[in-house]
């Protein structure tokens, strides 16, 4: 069973993140907040595609559902 911490590690291994927080306790359903400079100039769909690409085959094999909120560093600063 996959943990939220493992999922955070998988994402950060392949995507530069300034902030990431993953929650989930059943091993297959997760919620994530991800802040990355790679999201700059991209729409929400493109941002989510970057996260899916960072996860690779794990998205099909280990993760049943991933709900994401993605932000550029500038958007994150304005939000907080």
PyMOL Python script that loads the backbone (N, CA, C, O; Angstrom):
from pymol import cmd

cmd.read_pdbstr("""\
ATOM      1  N   UNK A   1       0.844  -1.182   0.000  1.00  0.00           N
ATOM      2  CA  UNK A   1       0.000   0.000   0.000  1.00  0.00           C
ATOM      3  C   UNK A   1       0.889   1.245   0.000  1.00  0.00           C
ATOM      4  O   UNK A   1       1.888   1.308   0.716  1.00  0.00           O
ATOM      5  N   UNK A   2       0.520   2.206  -0.791  1.00  0.00           N
ATOM      6  CA  UNK A   2       1.274   3.443  -0.959  1.00  0.00           C
ATOM      7  C   UNK A   2       0.914   4.448   0.140  1.00  0.00           C
ATOM      8  O   UNK A   2      -0.258   4.608   0.483  1.00  0.00           O
ATOM      9  N   UNK A   3       1.923   5.117   0.685  1.00  0.00           N
ATOM     10  CA  UNK A   3       1.669   6.143   1.700  1.00  0.00           C
ATOM     11  C   UNK A   3       1.706   7.525   1.047  1.00  0.00           C
ATOM     12  O   UNK A   3       2.224   7.687  -0.058  1.00  0.00           O
ATOM     13  N   UNK A   4       1.156   8.509   1.736  1.00  0.00           N
ATOM     14  CA  UNK A   4       1.182   9.890   1.252  1.00  0.00           C
ATOM     15  C   UNK A   4       2.624  10.375   1.128  1.00  0.00           C
ATOM     16  O   UNK A   4       2.955  11.090   0.183  1.00  0.00           O
ATOM     17  N   UNK A   5       3.481   9.994   2.072  1.00  0.00           N
ATOM     18  CA  UNK A   5       4.895  10.392   2.029  1.00  0.00           C
ATOM     19  C   UNK A   5       5.595   9.797   0.811  1.00  0.00           C
ATOM     20  O   UNK A   5       6.390  10.479   0.164  1.00  0.00           O
ATOM     21  N   UNK A   6       5.309   8.537   0.490  1.00  0.00           N
ATOM     22  CA  UNK A   6       5.898   7.920  -0.699  1.00  0.00           C
ATOM     23  C   UNK A   6       5.465   8.658  -1.961  1.00  0.00           C
ATOM     24  O   UNK A   6       6.269   8.883  -2.865  1.00  0.00           O
ATOM     25  N   UNK A   7       4.198   9.029  -2.015  1.00  0.00           N
ATOM     26  CA  UNK A   7       3.695   9.753  -3.178  1.00  0.00           C
ATOM     27  C   UNK A   7       4.391  11.106  -3.314  1.00  0.00           C
ATOM     28  O   UNK A   7       4.761  11.504  -4.418  1.00  0.00           O
ATOM     29  N   UNK A   8       4.569  11.812  -2.203  1.00  0.00           N
ATOM     30  CA  UNK A   8       5.325  13.075  -2.230  1.00  0.00           C
ATOM     31  C   UNK A   8       6.722  12.845  -2.793  1.00  0.00           C
ATOM     32  O   UNK A   8       7.198  13.621  -3.622  1.00  0.00           O
ATOM     33  N   UNK A   9       7.369  11.791  -2.348  1.00  0.00           N
ATOM     34  CA  UNK A   9       8.724  11.480  -2.822  1.00  0.00           C
ATOM     35  C   UNK A   9       8.722  11.188  -4.313  1.00  0.00           C
ATOM     36  O   UNK A   9       9.591  11.683  -5.031  1.00  0.00           O
ATOM     37  N   UNK A  10       7.783  10.411  -4.793  1.00  0.00           N
ATOM     38  CA  UNK A  10       7.694  10.096  -6.219  1.00  0.00           C
ATOM     39  C   UNK A  10       7.567  11.380  -7.051  1.00  0.00           C
ATOM     40  O   UNK A  10       8.220  11.526  -8.084  1.00  0.00           O
ATOM     41  N   UNK A  11       6.725  12.300  -6.589  1.00  0.00           N
ATOM     42  CA  UNK A  11       6.513  13.541  -7.345  1.00  0.00           C
ATOM     43  C   UNK A  11       7.777  14.393  -7.328  1.00  0.00           C
ATOM     44  O   UNK A  11       8.211  14.880  -8.372  1.00  0.00           O
ATOM     45  N   UNK A  12       8.367  14.576  -6.153  1.00  0.00           N
ATOM     46  CA  UNK A  12       9.531  15.471  -6.051  1.00  0.00           C
ATOM     47  C   UNK A  12      10.785  14.908  -6.711  1.00  0.00           C
ATOM     48  O   UNK A  12      11.713  15.665  -6.995  1.00  0.00           O
ATOM     49  N   UNK A  13      10.838  13.620  -6.958  1.00  0.00           N
ATOM     50  CA  UNK A  13      11.976  13.036  -7.672  1.00  0.00           C
ATOM     51  C   UNK A  13      12.000  13.485  -9.133  1.00  0.00           C
ATOM     52  O   UNK A  13      13.060  13.527  -9.758  1.00  0.00           O
ATOM     53  N   UNK A  14      10.832  13.820  -9.671  1.00  0.00           N
ATOM     54  CA  UNK A  14      10.731  14.135 -11.093  1.00  0.00           C
ATOM     55  C   UNK A  14      10.144  15.505 -11.406  1.00  0.00           C
ATOM     56  O   UNK A  14       9.972  15.857 -12.573  1.00  0.00           O
ATOM     57  N   UNK A  15       9.836  16.278 -10.368  1.00  0.00           N
ATOM     58  CA  UNK A  15       9.269  17.603 -10.566  1.00  0.00           C
ATOM     59  C   UNK A  15       9.782  18.521  -9.448  1.00  0.00           C
ATOM     60  O   UNK A  15       9.622  18.226  -8.264  1.00  0.00           O
ATOM     61  N   UNK A  16      10.392  19.625  -9.845  1.00  0.00           N
ATOM     62  CA  UNK A  16      10.894  20.585  -8.849  1.00  0.00           C
ATOM     63  C   UNK A  16       9.708  21.231  -8.135  1.00  0.00           C
ATOM     64  O   UNK A  16       8.869  21.870  -8.770  1.00  0.00           O
ATOM     65  N   UNK A  17       9.642  21.063  -6.829  1.00  0.00           N
ATOM     66  CA  UNK A  17       8.529  21.607  -6.049  1.00  0.00           C
ATOM     67  C   UNK A  17       9.063  22.541  -4.971  1.00  0.00           C
ATOM     68  O   UNK A  17      10.023  22.215  -4.272  1.00  0.00           O
ATOM     69  N   UNK A  18       8.434  23.697  -4.844  1.00  0.00           N
ATOM     70  CA  UNK A  18       8.767  24.604  -3.747  1.00  0.00           C
ATOM     71  C   UNK A  18       7.973  24.244  -2.498  1.00  0.00           C
ATOM     72  O   UNK A  18       8.387  24.536  -1.376  1.00  0.00           O
ATOM     73  N   UNK A  19       6.826  23.605  -2.709  1.00  0.00           N
ATOM     74  CA  UNK A  19       6.001  23.142  -1.598  1.00  0.00           C
ATOM     75  C   UNK A  19       5.177  21.976  -2.114  1.00  0.00           C
ATOM     76  O   UNK A  19       4.693  21.997  -3.246  1.00  0.00           O
ATOM     77  N   UNK A  20       5.022  20.970  -1.283  1.00  0.00           N
ATOM     78  CA  UNK A  20       4.145  19.855  -1.623  1.00  0.00           C
ATOM     79  C   UNK A  20       3.589  19.272  -0.337  1.00  0.00           C
ATOM     80  O   UNK A  20       4.308  19.112   0.649  1.00  0.00           O
ATOM     81  N   UNK A  21       2.323  18.962  -0.358  1.00  0.00           N
ATOM     82  CA  UNK A  21       1.668  18.297   0.765  1.00  0.00           C
ATOM     83  C   UNK A  21       0.667  17.313   0.183  1.00  0.00           C
ATOM     84  O   UNK A  21      -0.234  17.690  -0.565  1.00  0.00           O
ATOM     85  N   UNK A  22       0.837  16.052   0.537  1.00  0.00           N
ATOM     86  CA  UNK A  22      -0.066  15.007   0.075  1.00  0.00           C
ATOM     87  C   UNK A  22      -0.758  14.409   1.284  1.00  0.00           C
ATOM     88  O   UNK A  22      -0.121  14.091   2.288  1.00  0.00           O
ATOM     89  N   UNK A  23      -2.055  14.262   1.177  1.00  0.00           N
ATOM     90  CA  UNK A  23      -2.858  13.630   2.221  1.00  0.00           C
ATOM     91  C   UNK A  23      -3.556  12.416   1.632  1.00  0.00           C
ATOM     92  O   UNK A  23      -3.911  12.404   0.453  1.00  0.00           O
ATOM     93  N   UNK A  24      -3.746  11.417   2.441  1.00  0.00           N
ATOM     94  CA  UNK A  24      -4.460  10.213   2.027  1.00  0.00           C
ATOM     95  C   UNK A  24      -4.141   9.109   3.000  1.00  0.00           C
ATOM     96  O   UNK A  24      -2.995   8.967   3.426  1.00  0.00           O
ATOM     97  N   UNK A  25      -5.136   8.327   3.360  1.00  0.00           N
ATOM     98  CA  UNK A  25      -4.871   7.294   4.351  1.00  0.00           C
ATOM     99  C   UNK A  25      -5.346   5.904   3.951  1.00  0.00           C
ATOM    100  O   UNK A  25      -5.250   4.964   4.740  1.00  0.00           O
ATOM    101  N   UNK A  26      -5.861   5.767   2.725  1.00  0.00           N
ATOM    102  CA  UNK A  26      -6.305   4.432   2.326  1.00  0.00           C
ATOM    103  C   UNK A  26      -5.365   3.754   1.332  1.00  0.00           C
ATOM    104  O   UNK A  26      -5.608   2.620   0.917  1.00  0.00           O
ATOM    105  N   UNK A  27      -4.289   4.450   0.951  1.00  0.00           N
ATOM    106  CA  UNK A  27      -3.292   3.850   0.076  1.00  0.00           C
ATOM    107  C   UNK A  27      -3.558   3.953  -1.407  1.00  0.00           C
ATOM    108  O   UNK A  27      -2.690   3.608  -2.209  1.00  0.00           O
ATOM    109  N   UNK A  28      -4.741   4.421  -1.800  1.00  0.00           N
ATOM    110  CA  UNK A  28      -5.039   4.545  -3.231  1.00  0.00           C
ATOM    111  C   UNK A  28      -5.681   5.879  -3.603  1.00  0.00           C
ATOM    112  O   UNK A  28      -5.635   6.268  -4.770  1.00  0.00           O
ATOM    113  N   UNK A  29      -6.270   6.582  -2.657  1.00  0.00           N
ATOM    114  CA  UNK A  29      -6.923   7.867  -2.898  1.00  0.00           C
ATOM    115  C   UNK A  29      -6.149   8.961  -2.166  1.00  0.00           C
ATOM    116  O   UNK A  29      -5.908   8.870  -0.963  1.00  0.00           O
ATOM    117  N   UNK A  30      -5.763  10.005  -2.920  1.00  0.00           N
ATOM    118  CA  UNK A  30      -4.919  11.042  -2.345  1.00  0.00           C
ATOM    119  C   UNK A  30      -5.378  12.433  -2.762  1.00  0.00           C
ATOM    120  O   UNK A  30      -6.024  12.612  -3.795  1.00  0.00           O
ATOM    121  N   UNK A  31      -5.027  13.414  -1.931  1.00  0.00           N
ATOM    122  CA  UNK A  31      -5.214  14.832  -2.233  1.00  0.00           C
ATOM    123  C   UNK A  31      -3.855  15.496  -2.111  1.00  0.00           C
ATOM    124  O   UNK A  31      -3.102  15.219  -1.177  1.00  0.00           O
ATOM    125  N   UNK A  32      -3.539  16.386  -3.069  1.00  0.00           N
ATOM    126  CA  UNK A  32      -2.222  17.015  -3.055  1.00  0.00           C
ATOM    127  C   UNK A  32      -2.329  18.508  -3.341  1.00  0.00           C
ATOM    128  O   UNK A  32      -3.156  18.953  -4.137  1.00  0.00           O
ATOM    129  N   UNK A  33      -1.474  19.262  -2.672  1.00  0.00           N
ATOM    130  CA  UNK A  33      -1.238  20.670  -2.988  1.00  0.00           C
ATOM    131  C   UNK A  33       0.216  20.735  -3.442  1.00  0.00           C
ATOM    132  O   UNK A  33       1.123  20.338  -2.710  1.00  0.00           O
ATOM    133  N   UNK A  34       0.430  21.238  -4.656  1.00  0.00           N
ATOM    134  CA  UNK A  34       1.767  21.236  -5.240  1.00  0.00           C
ATOM    135  C   UNK A  34       2.076  22.623  -5.784  1.00  0.00           C
ATOM    136  O   UNK A  34       1.294  23.192  -6.546  1.00  0.00           O
ATOM    137  N   UNK A  35       3.222  23.158  -5.386  1.00  0.00           N
ATOM    138  CA  UNK A  35       3.699  24.452  -5.868  1.00  0.00           C
ATOM    139  C   UNK A  35       5.005  24.205  -6.621  1.00  0.00           C
ATOM    140  O   UNK A  35       5.974  23.697  -6.056  1.00  0.00           O
ATOM    141  N   UNK A  36       5.016  24.569  -7.898  1.00  0.00           N
ATOM    142  CA  UNK A  36       6.212  24.316  -8.713  1.00  0.00           C
ATOM    143  C   UNK A  36       6.437  25.440  -9.711  1.00  0.00           C
ATOM    144  O   UNK A  36       5.480  25.934 -10.309  1.00  0.00           O
ATOM    145  N   UNK A  37       7.688  25.853  -9.901  1.00  0.00           N
ATOM    146  CA  UNK A  37       7.986  26.837 -10.941  1.00  0.00           C
ATOM    147  C   UNK A  37       7.732  26.275 -12.334  1.00  0.00           C
ATOM    148  O   UNK A  37       7.572  27.039 -13.286  1.00  0.00           O
ATOM    149  N   UNK A  38       7.693  24.958 -12.469  1.00  0.00           N
ATOM    150  CA  UNK A  38       7.418  24.332 -13.767  1.00  0.00           C
ATOM    151  C   UNK A  38       5.991  24.623 -14.245  1.00  0.00           C
ATOM    152  O   UNK A  38       5.694  24.459 -15.428  1.00  0.00           O
ATOM    153  N   UNK A  39       5.110  25.053 -13.339  1.00  0.00           N
ATOM    154  CA  UNK A  39       3.729  25.344 -13.696  1.00  0.00           C
ATOM    155  C   UNK A  39       3.555  26.721 -14.338  1.00  0.00           C
ATOM    156  O   UNK A  39       2.503  27.007 -14.909  1.00  0.00           O
ATOM    157  N   UNK A  40       4.559  27.559 -14.253  1.00  0.00           N
ATOM    158  CA  UNK A  40       4.463  28.923 -14.789  1.00  0.00           C
ATOM    159  C   UNK A  40       4.164  28.892 -16.282  1.00  0.00           C
ATOM    160  O   UNK A  40       4.811  28.173 -17.044  1.00  0.00           O
ATOM    161  N   UNK A  41       3.176  29.682 -16.687  1.00  0.00           N
ATOM    162  CA  UNK A  41       2.797  29.780 -18.090  1.00  0.00           C
ATOM    163  C   UNK A  41       1.943  28.625 -18.584  1.00  0.00           C
ATOM    164  O   UNK A  41       1.650  28.543 -19.777  1.00  0.00           O
ATOM    165  N   UNK A  42       1.541  27.736 -17.694  1.00  0.00           N
ATOM    166  CA  UNK A  42       0.742  26.577 -18.079  1.00  0.00           C
ATOM    167  C   UNK A  42      -0.654  26.687 -17.467  1.00  0.00           C
ATOM    168  O   UNK A  42      -0.828  27.226 -16.374  1.00  0.00           O
ATOM    169  N   UNK A  43      -1.641  26.167 -18.194  1.00  0.00           N
ATOM    170  CA  UNK A  43      -2.990  26.140 -17.630  1.00  0.00           C
ATOM    171  C   UNK A  43      -3.106  24.949 -16.674  1.00  0.00           C
ATOM    172  O   UNK A  43      -2.181  24.144 -16.560  1.00  0.00           O
ATOM    173  N   UNK A  44      -4.230  24.847 -15.998  1.00  0.00           N
ATOM    174  CA  UNK A  44      -4.401  23.820 -14.972  1.00  0.00           C
ATOM    175  C   UNK A  44      -4.256  22.406 -15.549  1.00  0.00           C
ATOM    176  O   UNK A  44      -3.642  21.547 -14.917  1.00  0.00           O
ATOM    177  N   UNK A  45      -4.798  22.159 -16.712  1.00  0.00           N
ATOM    178  CA  UNK A  45      -4.689  20.829 -17.323  1.00  0.00           C
ATOM    179  C   UNK A  45      -3.218  20.498 -17.591  1.00  0.00           C
ATOM    180  O   UNK A  45      -2.772  19.385 -17.312  1.00  0.00           O
ATOM    181  N   UNK A  46      -2.478  21.447 -18.124  1.00  0.00           N
ATOM    182  CA  UNK A  46      -1.059  21.229 -18.396  1.00  0.00           C
ATOM    183  C   UNK A  46      -0.268  21.012 -17.108  1.00  0.00           C
ATOM    184  O   UNK A  46       0.667  20.211 -17.079  1.00  0.00           O
ATOM    185  N   UNK A  47      -0.638  21.721 -16.049  1.00  0.00           N
ATOM    186  CA  UNK A  47       0.018  21.542 -14.760  1.00  0.00           C
ATOM    187  C   UNK A  47      -0.216  20.126 -14.232  1.00  0.00           C
ATOM    188  O   UNK A  47       0.711  19.472 -13.754  1.00  0.00           O
ATOM    189  N   UNK A  48      -1.443  19.667 -14.321  1.00  0.00           N
ATOM    190  CA  UNK A  48      -1.770  18.323 -13.851  1.00  0.00           C
ATOM    191  C   UNK A  48      -1.060  17.267 -14.698  1.00  0.00           C
ATOM    192  O   UNK A  48      -0.629  16.238 -14.179  1.00  0.00           O
ATOM    193  N   UNK A  49      -0.940  17.524 -15.997  1.00  0.00           N
ATOM    194  CA  UNK A  49      -0.218  16.596 -16.868  1.00  0.00           C
ATOM    195  C   UNK A  49       1.245  16.475 -16.455  1.00  0.00           C
ATOM    196  O   UNK A  49       1.829  15.395 -16.550  1.00  0.00           O
ATOM    197  N   UNK A  50       1.843  17.579 -15.995  1.00  0.00           N
ATOM    198  CA  UNK A  50       3.222  17.523 -15.509  1.00  0.00           C
ATOM    199  C   UNK A  50       3.331  16.621 -14.280  1.00  0.00           C
ATOM    200  O   UNK A  50       4.296  15.868 -14.144  1.00  0.00           O
ATOM    201  N   UNK A  51       2.356  16.694 -13.398  1.00  0.00           N
ATOM    202  CA  UNK A  51       2.368  15.839 -12.211  1.00  0.00           C
ATOM    203  C   UNK A  51       2.181  14.382 -12.621  1.00  0.00           C
ATOM    204  O   UNK A  51       2.891  13.507 -12.126  1.00  0.00           O
ATOM    205  N   UNK A  52       1.235  14.113 -13.518  1.00  0.00           N
ATOM    206  CA  UNK A  52       1.031  12.743 -13.999  1.00  0.00           C
ATOM    207  C   UNK A  52       2.299  12.203 -14.652  1.00  0.00           C
ATOM    208  O   UNK A  52       2.655  11.042 -14.452  1.00  0.00           O
ATOM    209  N   UNK A  53       2.981  13.038 -15.429  1.00  0.00           N
ATOM    210  CA  UNK A  53       4.230  12.616 -16.075  1.00  0.00           C
ATOM    211  C   UNK A  53       5.291  12.305 -15.015  1.00  0.00           C
ATOM    212  O   UNK A  53       6.064  11.360 -15.171  1.00  0.00           O
ATOM    213  N   UNK A  54       5.328  13.094 -13.942  1.00  0.00           N
ATOM    214  CA  UNK A  54       6.291  12.842 -12.867  1.00  0.00           C
ATOM    215  C   UNK A  54       6.021  11.500 -12.185  1.00  0.00           C
ATOM    216  O   UNK A  54       6.945  10.830 -11.725  1.00  0.00           O
ATOM    217  N   UNK A  55       4.756  11.122 -12.127  1.00  0.00           N
ATOM    218  CA  UNK A  55       4.389   9.850 -11.495  1.00  0.00           C
ATOM    219  C   UNK A  55       4.555   8.666 -12.431  1.00  0.00           C
ATOM    220  O   UNK A  55       4.720   7.535 -11.973  1.00  0.00           O
ATOM    221  N   UNK A  56       4.515   8.906 -13.724  1.00  0.00           N
ATOM    222  CA  UNK A  56       4.696   7.832 -14.697  1.00  0.00           C
ATOM    223  C   UNK A  56       3.665   6.723 -14.527  1.00  0.00           C
ATOM    224  O   UNK A  56       2.481   6.988 -14.321  1.00  0.00           O
ATOM    225  N   UNK A  57       4.126   5.482 -14.614  1.00  0.00           N
ATOM    226  CA  UNK A  57       3.236   4.322 -14.549  1.00  0.00           C
ATOM    227  C   UNK A  57       2.577   4.140 -13.189  1.00  0.00           C
ATOM    228  O   UNK A  57       1.593   3.411 -13.069  1.00  0.00           O
ATOM    229  N   UNK A  58       3.106   4.786 -12.178  1.00  0.00           N
ATOM    230  CA  UNK A  58       2.497   4.660 -10.845  1.00  0.00           C
ATOM    231  C   UNK A  58       1.045   5.145 -10.851  1.00  0.00           C
ATOM    232  O   UNK A  58       0.214   4.648 -10.092  1.00  0.00           O
ATOM    233  N   UNK A  59       0.753   6.113 -11.709  1.00  0.00           N
ATOM    234  CA  UNK A  59      -0.609   6.636 -11.776  1.00  0.00           C
ATOM    235  C   UNK A  59      -1.579   5.548 -12.223  1.00  0.00           C
ATOM    236  O   UNK A  59      -2.732   5.534 -11.792  1.00  0.00           O
ATOM    237  N   UNK A  60      -1.134   4.653 -13.064  1.00  0.00           N
ATOM    238  CA  UNK A  60      -2.002   3.567 -13.527  1.00  0.00           C
ATOM    239  C   UNK A  60      -1.959   2.357 -12.606  1.00  0.00           C
ATOM    240  O   UNK A  60      -2.948   1.638 -12.466  1.00  0.00           O
ATOM    241  N   UNK A  61      -0.806   2.138 -11.978  1.00  0.00           N
ATOM    242  CA  UNK A  61      -0.612   0.898 -11.241  1.00  0.00           C
ATOM    243  C   UNK A  61      -0.882   0.997  -9.739  1.00  0.00           C
ATOM    244  O   UNK A  61      -1.440   0.069  -9.153  1.00  0.00           O
ATOM    245  N   UNK A  62      -0.496   2.104  -9.110  1.00  0.00           N
ATOM    246  CA  UNK A  62      -0.566   2.191  -7.647  1.00  0.00           C
ATOM    247  C   UNK A  62      -1.600   3.187  -7.127  1.00  0.00           C
ATOM    248  O   UNK A  62      -2.086   3.050  -6.004  1.00  0.00           O
ATOM    249  N   UNK A  63      -1.933   4.178  -7.934  1.00  0.00           N
ATOM    250  CA  UNK A  63      -2.787   5.269  -7.470  1.00  0.00           C
ATOM    251  C   UNK A  63      -4.136   5.187  -8.178  1.00  0.00           C
ATOM    252  O   UNK A  63      -4.208   5.209  -9.406  1.00  0.00           O
ATOM    253  N   UNK A  64      -5.189   5.095  -7.395  1.00  0.00           N
ATOM    254  CA  UNK A  64      -6.525   5.029  -7.986  1.00  0.00           C
ATOM    255  C   UNK A  64      -7.057   6.437  -8.270  1.00  0.00           C
ATOM    256  O   UNK A  64      -7.653   6.675  -9.321  1.00  0.00           O
ATOM    257  N   UNK A  65      -6.847   7.359  -7.346  1.00  0.00           N
ATOM    258  CA  UNK A  65      -7.357   8.717  -7.511  1.00  0.00           C
ATOM    259  C   UNK A  65      -6.409   9.722  -6.873  1.00  0.00           C
ATOM    260  O   UNK A  65      -5.902   9.511  -5.771  1.00  0.00           O
ATOM    261  N   UNK A  66      -6.182  10.819  -7.590  1.00  0.00           N
ATOM    262  CA  UNK A  66      -5.345  11.896  -7.082  1.00  0.00           C
ATOM    263  C   UNK A  66      -6.030  13.221  -7.386  1.00  0.00           C
ATOM    264  O   UNK A  66      -6.140  13.625  -8.544  1.00  0.00           O
ATOM    265  N   UNK A  67      -6.482  13.883  -6.350  1.00  0.00           N
ATOM    266  CA  UNK A  67      -7.074  15.209  -6.462  1.00  0.00           C
ATOM    267  C   UNK A  67      -5.967  16.222  -6.213  1.00  0.00           C
ATOM    268  O   UNK A  67      -5.271  16.148  -5.200  1.00  0.00           O
ATOM    269  N   UNK A  68      -5.802  17.171  -7.138  1.00  0.00           N
ATOM    270  CA  UNK A  68      -4.682  18.115  -7.027  1.00  0.00           C
ATOM    271  C   UNK A  68      -5.143  19.562  -7.046  1.00  0.00           C
ATOM    272  O   UNK A  68      -6.114  19.927  -7.710  1.00  0.00           O
ATOM    273  N   UNK A  69      -4.415  20.368  -6.299  1.00  0.00           N
ATOM    274  CA  UNK A  69      -4.461  21.817  -6.413  1.00  0.00           C
ATOM    275  C   UNK A  69      -3.042  22.222  -6.737  1.00  0.00           C
ATOM    276  O   UNK A  69      -2.132  21.998  -5.939  1.00  0.00           O
ATOM    277  N   UNK A  70      -2.844  22.816  -7.901  1.00  0.00           N
ATOM    278  CA  UNK A  70      -1.505  23.184  -8.348  1.00  0.00           C
ATOM    279  C   UNK A  70      -1.389  24.696  -8.447  1.00  0.00           C
ATOM    280  O   UNK A  70      -2.322  25.392  -8.848  1.00  0.00           O
ATOM    281  N   UNK A  71      -0.208  25.181  -8.066  1.00  0.00           N
ATOM    282  CA  UNK A  71       0.041  26.622  -8.056  1.00  0.00           C
ATOM    283  C   UNK A  71       1.452  26.914  -8.540  1.00  0.00           C
ATOM    284  O   UNK A  71       2.372  26.126  -8.321  1.00  0.00           O
ATOM    285  N   UNK A  72       1.610  28.051  -9.197  1.00  0.00           N
ATOM    286  CA  UNK A  72       2.952  28.571  -9.449  1.00  0.00           C
ATOM    287  C   UNK A  72       3.418  29.205  -8.132  1.00  0.00           C
ATOM    288  O   UNK A  72       2.592  29.481  -7.262  1.00  0.00           O
ATOM    289  N   UNK A  73       4.706  29.437  -7.973  1.00  0.00           N
ATOM    290  CA  UNK A  73       5.166  30.095  -6.735  1.00  0.00           C
ATOM    291  C   UNK A  73       4.501  31.466  -6.533  1.00  0.00           C
ATOM    292  O   UNK A  73       4.197  31.845  -5.401  1.00  0.00           O
ATOM    293  N   UNK A  74       4.279  32.202  -7.615  1.00  0.00           N
ATOM    294  CA  UNK A  74       3.637  33.525  -7.506  1.00  0.00           C
ATOM    295  C   UNK A  74       2.196  33.402  -7.033  1.00  0.00           C
ATOM    296  O   UNK A  74       1.749  34.182  -6.192  1.00  0.00           O
ATOM    297  N   UNK A  75       1.464  32.424  -7.569  1.00  0.00           N
ATOM    298  CA  UNK A  75       0.075  32.206  -7.144  1.00  0.00           C
ATOM    299  C   UNK A  75       0.027  31.785  -5.679  1.00  0.00           C
ATOM    300  O   UNK A  75      -0.867  32.197  -4.941  1.00  0.00           O
ATOM    301  N   UNK A  76       0.973  30.978  -5.266  1.00  0.00           N
ATOM    302  CA  UNK A  76       1.027  30.497  -3.891  1.00  0.00           C
ATOM    303  C   UNK A  76       1.271  31.651  -2.921  1.00  0.00           C
ATOM    304  O   UNK A  76       0.651  31.718  -1.859  1.00  0.00           O
ATOM    305  N   UNK A  77       2.170  32.551  -3.288  1.00  0.00           N
ATOM    306  CA  UNK A  77       2.439  33.714  -2.429  1.00  0.00           C
ATOM    307  C   UNK A  77       1.207  34.598  -2.274  1.00  0.00           C
ATOM    308  O   UNK A  77       0.931  35.096  -1.183  1.00  0.00           O
ATOM    309  N   UNK A  78       0.470  34.791  -3.356  1.00  0.00           N
ATOM    310  CA  UNK A  78      -0.744  35.593  -3.299  1.00  0.00           C
ATOM    311  C   UNK A  78      -1.838  34.930  -2.472  1.00  0.00           C
ATOM    312  O   UNK A  78      -2.653  35.607  -1.845  1.00  0.00           O
ATOM    313  N   UNK A  79      -1.847  33.620  -2.478  1.00  0.00           N
ATOM    314  CA  UNK A  79      -2.866  32.857  -1.773  1.00  0.00           C
ATOM    315  C   UNK A  79      -2.608  32.841  -0.257  1.00  0.00           C
ATOM    316  O   UNK A  79      -3.545  32.770   0.538  1.00  0.00           O
ATOM    317  N   UNK A  80      -1.351  32.906   0.122  1.00  0.00           N
ATOM    318  CA  UNK A  80      -1.006  32.772   1.548  1.00  0.00           C
ATOM    319  C   UNK A  80      -0.624  34.087   2.163  1.00  0.00           C
ATOM    320  O   UNK A  80      -0.308  34.145   3.351  1.00  0.00           O
TER     321      UNK A  80
END
""", "prot")
cmd.dss("prot")
cmd.show_as("cartoon", "prot")
cmd.util.cbc("prot")
cmd.orient("prot")
